[in-house]
Amino acid sequence: MTARTIQHGSREHRLWQALLYGGLAVLVLVIALTQPDYRMVQFSAVAAWSVALLGMNLIIGYGGQMALGHSAFFGFGAYLTAILYSDYGVSFVGTLPISAVAGAVVGLLLGLPALRISGLYLALVTLAVALAFPSVVKMDQLSALTGGANGKLAYIVWQPPSWLPFAVTSAGWVLLTISTFAAVLFLLASNAMRSRVGRAVLSLRDNAIGAAVSGVHPAVWRTSTFAVSAAYASLAGSLMMLAVPIVGPDSGGFLAAVTLITGMVIGGASTISGAVIGAVAVVWLPELSKSWAGALPLVSDSDGTVLSTAVYGAVLIVVVFVMPGGVVEFLRKARSRIAVVVPRIPTASTGLAAVPTPHTAQLEAQLEVEQP
């Protein structure tokens, strides 16, 4: 059976996009209206983690720079929001632009080594930032602000407004708020990666010399990408404070870095929607692993808790072997058997858009940044 060719930007493609995004919005609304509060906290964490994973994907998947220390920016944003809200009376919404700008500035400074080093050396330098983060926030000189080893509490008052046409709890309103901010950030990233900005970033990843010859300044674009990705991670930490009102040294440490790497690999690098799938995995897989471990034969409840980490690791290994390109890449290959979304390519003679064949679409797959 020949796969159906759908041109990007066509009416049919827009219809599929509307159905996908509309269905996702309805799903979030249903969760906010029906689920208990503790479940909505988990879904809120998914929304916040997805923003952090998107920021990491911008620098690694699209930028091609092995920066593994974004957990430090995540913790930095959470601490900054907690300090501004609790100690200085800044509103939660007011802390978000401050968190984004501060994260971008710190990311710009830490991204300067990326101009001289790359690959495993850059990975080592950025991972060292994540390893150093817990020690920095526990310093005696900063304990008055950060709370030291005990962390920082910030109970953000966030009640649903009276103009809502439906009744929702505070936890449900938190979920809707974080999801809305995340949707805006995802839209901005998706549009940027399909624009001239995205083409410049991808050209540096694929062929730095060719991009430089074509007028793409490597230093400017690499540091800018690092700054934007750090801003996303910092905003994610700020959004997490709305769902979980405490931040500690480990929030930006090594385990958080491993969580981000795991989520990016599961969801898929160089994808926008993969950040959402990766966030679902890192939030829900540990909990599901406990249930699966407890269901194993000849395993008691206490043993199931101990074996949950082993089950979690086994699931990750299976996912990597079955879907080496991530869940999104696996779904794209499955979708290509039915329908292929191809970019709009103008013809040389008329300048009008021509519809490529499925064979041409396969050659032009690298031009497709994110097509649902």
C-alpha positions, -999 to +999 in steps of 0.1 A: +000+000+000+014+034-010+016+059+018-005+090+014+015+122+008+004+152+029+019+185+021+030+206+051+007+236+055-021+222+035-057+221+046-054+184+054-023+189+074-038+218+094-068+196+102-046+169+116-027+194+137-060+209+150-072+174+160-039+165+177-035+197+196-072+201+204-073+165+217-043+172+239-059+204+253-091+185+260-072+157+278-054+182+301-088+198+309-104+165+316-075+156+340-078+189+357-116+184+363-116+147+372-084+136+388-075+138+425-051+165+437-021+142+441-025+129+405-027+165+392+006+173+410+022+145+390+007+158+358+019+193+366+054+179+371+051+163+337+044+197+322+073+214+340+098+186+332+087+188+295+099+224+293+132+215+309+136+186+284+127+209+255+155+233+266+180+204+268+168+192+234+174+226+218+211+226+227+218+188+222+193+176+196+191+207+175+223+225+184+245+194+184+264+204+216+268+178+243+257+200+273+246+177+301+244+202+330+209+217+324+197+203+358+217+231+374+197+257+354+165+239+365+175+241+401+186+277+397+152+287+383+134+270+412+156+286+438+153+320+422+115+318+422+114+306+458+136+334+470+119+361+451+084+350+462+091+341+498+118+367+507+110+397+485+073+394+478+075+392+441+044+375+425+048+341+409+041+354+374+066+383+381+093+358+389+090+341+355+106+368+333+133+373+359+140+336+359+142+334+321+165+364+318+188+353+347+189+318+333+198+331+299+226+353+313+241+324+333+237+301+304+254+326+281+284+328+305+286+290+309+282+285+271+314+304+263+335+272+268+314+257+240+333+280+216+366+263+224+356+227+232+330+202+220+319+166+223+329+147+254+349+176+267+320+199+267+298+171+282+323+168+311+325+205+317+287+210+318+282+179+339+307+193+364+283+223+368+255+199+378+278+181+402+289+214+418+253+228+421+244+211+454+276+221+471+272+257+460+236+261+474+246+245+507+274+270+513+271+288+546+273+321+529+241+314+509+222+294+535+201+324+545+187+325+510+188+289+499+180+272+532+212+251+531+208+214+531+171+216+541+161+234+510+138+263+504+100+264+510+077+286+490+040+280+494+027+299+464-010+309+467-026+301+434-064+299+435-087+295+405-102+328+393-139+335+395-143+340+357-136+303+350-168+288+334-161+255+353-153+245+388-117+234+394-096+228+425-064+247+433-043+217+421-063+217+389-057+254+383-020+248+389-021+221+362-039+243+337-015+272+344+017+252+340+003+235+309-006+269+294+029+283+299+044+251+286+022+252+255+034+288+247+070+278+252+066+248+229+049+269+202+077+294+203+104+267+201+085+249+173+081+281+152+118+291+158+131+257+146+111+260+114+123+295+107+156+310+097+168+307+133+163+269+132+180+266+098+211+284+112+212+262+143+208+230+123+234+240+097+259+245+125+251+211+139+254+193+105+282+212+088+298+240+109+323+249+082+297+251+055+274+272+077+302+296+085+310+300+048+273+307+042+273+336+067+262+318+099+284+331+127+293+301+149+301+320+181+269+340+181+246+312+173+261+286+196+262+309+226+227+322+218+213+286+216+230+278+249+214+309+265+179+301+252+181+265+263+192+276+297+163+300+299+139+272+292+154+250+319+153+279+344+117+286+335+109+249+340+123+250+375+102+281+383+071+263+370+079+233+391+077+255+422+040+261+416+034+223+417+059+213+443+065+241+468+100+230+479+134+230+462+165+214+476+202+210+466+194+178+447+169+195+425+197+207+403+222+179+410+235+148+392+203+127+396+183+155+380+208+156+352+204+119+346+166+123+346+169+149+319+192+127+298+169+097+302+138+117+292+155+131+261+167+097+250+132+081+255+113+109+238+137+114+210+164+139+202+158+167+177+120+165+183+097+190+199+070+166+210+096+141+223+100+164+253+064+157+264+068+119+260+101+120+278+086+139+307+057+114+310+083+087+311+105+102+338+075+110+360+054+079+356+078+051+348+094+050+384+059+047+399+048+021+374+080+001+380+070-003+416+037-018+406+053-041+380+080-052+404+053-060+431+034-081+405+063-103+398+059-139+410+075-149+443+081-113+451+068-097+483+057-061+487+089-052+504+110-069+478+090-052+451+101-018+463+137-029+462+134-044+428+115-014+413+148+003+403+159-029+385+126-030+367+129+006+358+163+000+343+151-030+324+122-010+309+147+017+298+169-009+281+140-024+263+129+010+251+163+019+238+167-014+219+132-014+204+131+024+197+167+035+193+156+069+179+131+075+207+094+071+209+087+100+185+110+086+158+093+052+162+059+067+158+070+086+128+082+054+111+049+038+119+030+068+105+051+068+073+035+035+063+001+053+062+009+090+055+040+111+049+042+148+057+065+165+032+077+202+033+064+228+008+091+231-018+087+259-045+094+250-081+122+268-100+100+279-129+068+291-112+078+296-076+047+277-066+047+249-041+051+215-055+041+183-038+071+159-035+067+122-040+072+098-010+106+090-024+116+126-025+101+131+010+125+105+023+155+124+009+141+156+024+133+141+058+161+161+075+142+193+066+112+182+086+117+196+122+085+187+138+054+176+120+026+159+141 
